[in-house]
């Protein structure tokens, strides 16, 4: 990804039919969103321009993208540009006719559906009454049409005990991908949810050691399984995790055209670089001064445990969005996930450059 904008994560809409307890979106902007949303033609023009600087894939999310009546048009036209598309949906309002149309593009399309429990009582407590039955119906239809499908689950106190059965059911019985997010990002409603719904690291570690790491090892060649924990705190034989390419090979674009570090941060001035209604995405990628500062982040200047981590040049301090929101805009703040693990005395010593160094960080 050497200075190529290979991925765009785009927020097609802020509107959503659900109200999940940990959602990072600004729910107060739903009505404003409809008036300010970029049109289908706008999005296609953006993608055409982004191809000039290396674009290969577009990740479309929301809100709930199927709140847009023209979402199928946007997906089809994007794929016709020669781009791959991944979409994220809650799976509750997409219908079989839409799925059948999407199946025509399954060689260049993948779908992720959010599900937070294997029991409807568990899932619906987090995502809303009736959401489980609707989402599972959609999962079965998508499976019938052969479109690549992955389930995304956010770990919480509510679903902690169901994760083994959920993962096995989704992957081993249904043959689908599974992505587990053990942390609630402290953004939007996630700030409060992190206090009330998140699982302690001790319990996360127990779940990983007792089940999930061995589950990943037993399917070690399967790229459709993943764990979203930072590189340094995952056992070195586990490869099924991702590194966010923020600023290095990816940008986010909000529903109204705000260009940001990622789609989640597209409503926060700390992470917004420009607006595609005013400046082409290719120009923003190459010339925007604020973006260039993020690109130039020196991992050796990271604070706390991140500055003493042997993986710092790889992960670049993890999620800058999470770090800067948690630690009052500090550009070189440590990733809160890893700092918490260090504070608990559980950060792997083999991942430290200097085991004796004090890596405390107050923020």
C-alpha positions, 0 to 999 in steps of 0.5 A, a space after each residue: 500500500 505504498 502511498 496508494 489509496 487502495 480502500 475507501 470506507 464510505 458512510 452512505 447514510 447516517 440513517 438507521 432503523 435500529 438503535 444499538 446500545 454501543 453505536 458510534 453514529 450521531 443519531 441526532 443527525 438522521 433528518 439532516 443526513 437525508 438532506 445532505 447525503 451524496 447522490 449516487 452520481 456523486 459517489 461514482 464520481 468520487 470512486 472514478 477519481 480515487 482510481 487514479 490514486 490506486 483505489 481497488 475496493 470500497 467498503 460501504 457502511 452506515 447507518 444502515 445502507 439499505 435505508 437508501 433507495 438507490 443503494 443497489 444502483 451505487 453497488 452495481 455502478 461501483 462494481 462496473 468500475 472494476 472495483 470490489 465492494 464489501 457492504 456492512 448491514 444489520 440484515 433487517 430490511 434488505 429483502 430477497 429481491 435485493 439479495 437476488 440482484 446482488 448475487 449477480 455480482 458475487 464474484 466482486 461483492 462480500 457482505 457482513 451482517 451484525 449479530 450479537 447473540 445466538 439467542 434472539 433474547 441476547 441479540 435483541 437486548 443489544 440491537 432491538 426487538 425482532 432484529 435477530 429473527 430478521 437478521 437470521 432470515 437474511 443470513 439464510 437467504 444470502 447463503 442460498 444465493 452463494 454471496 460471500 458472507 461474514 458475521 460480525 459480533 461485538 463482545 459484551 457482558 450480554 453475549 459473553 457466555 454465548 460466543 463459543 456456540 455463536 462462533 461454532 454455529 456460524 462457521 462450522 454449521 453454516 459455513 460462514 465467516 466470523 469476526 469477533 470485536 472484543 472491545 467497544 470503541 469509545 465513540 458516540 454511544 460507545 462512550 457510555 456503553 464501554 462503561 456499562 456493557 464492555 467486558 473486562 480484559 481479564 474475562 476477554 483473555 479467559 475467553 480467548 485462552 479457553 476457546 477462541 484462540 484454539 478455535 482460530 488455530 483449528 481453522 488456521 488457514 481460514 481467512 474468514 475468521 478473525 479477532 480484532 485485538 491489537 497485534 502485540 497482545 495476540 499470541 504470535 501463532 495467531 494470524 487471523 487478525 487485521 491491521 487498520 490501514 488508516 492514512 496509509 492505504 485507506 480513507 473514510 468518507 462521510 455521508 455528506 462528503 467529509 473526508 476523514 481518517 476513517 468513516 467513523 470519524 467523519 463527523 469529528 473535526 479532529 479526524 476530518 481533512 476536507 470535503 469531496 464537494 470542494 476538493 477531489 479525493 485524489 488531491 486530498 490524498 496527495 496534498 492535504 497537510 493535515 492528512 500528511 501529518 497522520 501519514 508521517 506519524 513517527 511510531 518512535 514518538 508514541 507514548 505509553 506502552 505503544 512507544 516501547 512496543 516492538 510492533 509499533 512500526 506495524 500497527 502505528 499505535 493502533 486506532 488513532 480514533 480511539 486513542 485521541 478520543 480517549 486521551 483528549 486529542 493527544 496525537 501520540 497517545 497510546 492505543 487504549 486497548 494496549 495501555 489498559 493491558 499494560 496497566 493490568 500487568 498483562 502486556 507480553 514482555 516479548 513484545 517490549 523493546 525494554 522490559 524494564 521501562 516504565 510505560 505509564 501514561 496518564 492522558 
